[in-house]
Amino acid sequence: MAIYLDNASTTFPKPACVAEAVYRYLTEVGGNGQRGDHAAAYAADELLYDLRCRLAKFFHAEAPQQVIFTKNVTEALNLFLFGLLKPNDHVLLSPLEHNAVMRPLELLRMRGVTYSFLPCAPDGLISPDGLDALVQENTVLLLVNHASNVCGTVQPLEELAAFCRRHRLLFAVDAAQSAGLVPIDMKRSHLAALAFTGHKALLGPMGTGGLILTDEIGRRVRPLIAGGTGSKSHLYSMPDFLPDRLEAGTLNLPGLAGLYAALGWLEEAGLDAIREKELALTQLFLEGLRPLEEEKKLVILGRKDRSKRLGVVSVRLLKKDQALVAQALAQDYGIYTRVGLHCAPAAHKALGSFPEGSIRFSFGHFNTPADADAALRALHELC
Ligand SMILES: Cc1ncc(COP(=O)(O)O)c(C=O)c1O
């Protein structure tokens, strides 16, 4: 049996109830949302409404209709950035951004949008002190990667929210890695927007995700795509209300049925218990890496203890070729990791591991201490 330590890419396996819900949708429910006057279509409507309610409650959003479904967090971030920003707007970013943010912003740069990074400590943590000078007259938004997919560092949302309020900036979060592990309260953190993906720590299927907006920002963001919504069909223009205004085309209903089941599973297990389990494994792994770091065989990126982090641990090898070691881990030991830049060159630049990148071990709910031990033993042999 392989040992799956690539949960930051996508969590695996999923709880059985998630697969069962997808199967049940495909074999017993089947209808399309807002597109029919029969029981199968009503069941789809009910699922969409219940899921919006569950997500709004989970993230403390203002109202269920402000949950816009997308196929992943990348699409959610594109919808938000292209829909909000105008020429001459300036955006502040956390230093550990993923290309799901950098690439839309590079396209927007051609339309006159500019951006700059907040500084961070060597472990990737942003200190909210001393940031005031970075705000420009045209700064409209601070966008923060809540938890790094490279080193697991978790940023302090509430302190950053206070900074945004002081400067009247919108505050938005890419919660790709944190949603499902770290409780997020949109109201307490004064979030204008939260982008999430369903297939990582939320334990749902791929092809699910969303953008949650406040009412005010929901009115301002322009649609990314336009088309049928099943509502106001006499109009050529998009309906003027949420979620329909920003959500065109048939949704991934089987996937969303799986996400609904996953959220129920998470609520029952409890985020604190889930996170504690993951952090205990992470601590074990970090402690086992320490002798290798002392022998100068590798460097641990980011925080070296279990505080202010998730179970994403990256190491930069100093004596061996990382790609070959990752390949040997997979082929000879059955240990699946991810090597390289993890779609986050900005993060590796900030952490001093660009351009070579790192080998990333990312723990999930279904990993065991034996998995962490096996990875450590293999690393001791290979490094
Ligand atoms: C921080 C972060 N943002 C965005 C993404 C993109 O996720 P998706 O491919 O689900 O859109 C990832 C995926 O690794 C991520 O870790």
The ligand as a MOL file (V3000), in Angstrom:
LIG
                    3D

  0  0  0     0  0            999 V3000
M  V30 BEGIN CTAB
M  V30 COUNTS 16 16 0 0 0
M  V30 BEGIN ATOM
M  V30 1 C -2.8860 28.2670 -1.6430 0
M  V30 2 C -3.4750 27.6900 -2.8900 0
M  V30 3 N -4.1980 28.4760 -3.7050 0
M  V30 4 C -4.7590 27.9920 -4.8120 0
M  V30 5 C -4.6200 26.6700 -5.1680 0
M  V30 6 C -5.3100 26.1700 -6.4060 0
M  V30 7 O -6.2380 25.1900 -6.0850 0
M  V30 8 P -7.2290 24.5820 -7.1970 0
M  V30 9 O -6.3360 23.8460 -8.1410 0
M  V30 10 O -8.1430 23.7000 -6.4320 0
M  V30 11 O -7.9160 25.7180 -7.8390 0
M  V30 12 C -3.8750 25.8260 -4.3590 0
M  V30 13 C -3.6600 24.4170 -4.7450 0
M  V30 14 O -2.6670 23.8130 -4.4370 0
M  V30 15 C -3.3030 26.3430 -3.1850 0
M  V30 16 O -2.5970 25.5670 -2.3630 0
M  V30 END ATOM
M  V30 BEGIN BOND
M  V30 1 1 1 2
M  V30 2 1 2 3
M  V30 3 2 2 15
M  V30 4 2 3 4
M  V30 5 1 4 5
M  V30 6 1 5 6
M  V30 7 2 5 12
M  V30 8 1 6 7
M  V30 9 1 7 8
M  V30 10 2 8 9
M  V30 11 1 8 10
M  V30 12 1 8 11
M  V30 13 1 12 13
M  V30 14 1 12 15
M  V30 15 2 13 14
M  V30 16 1 15 16
M  V30 END BOND
M  V30 END CTAB
M  END
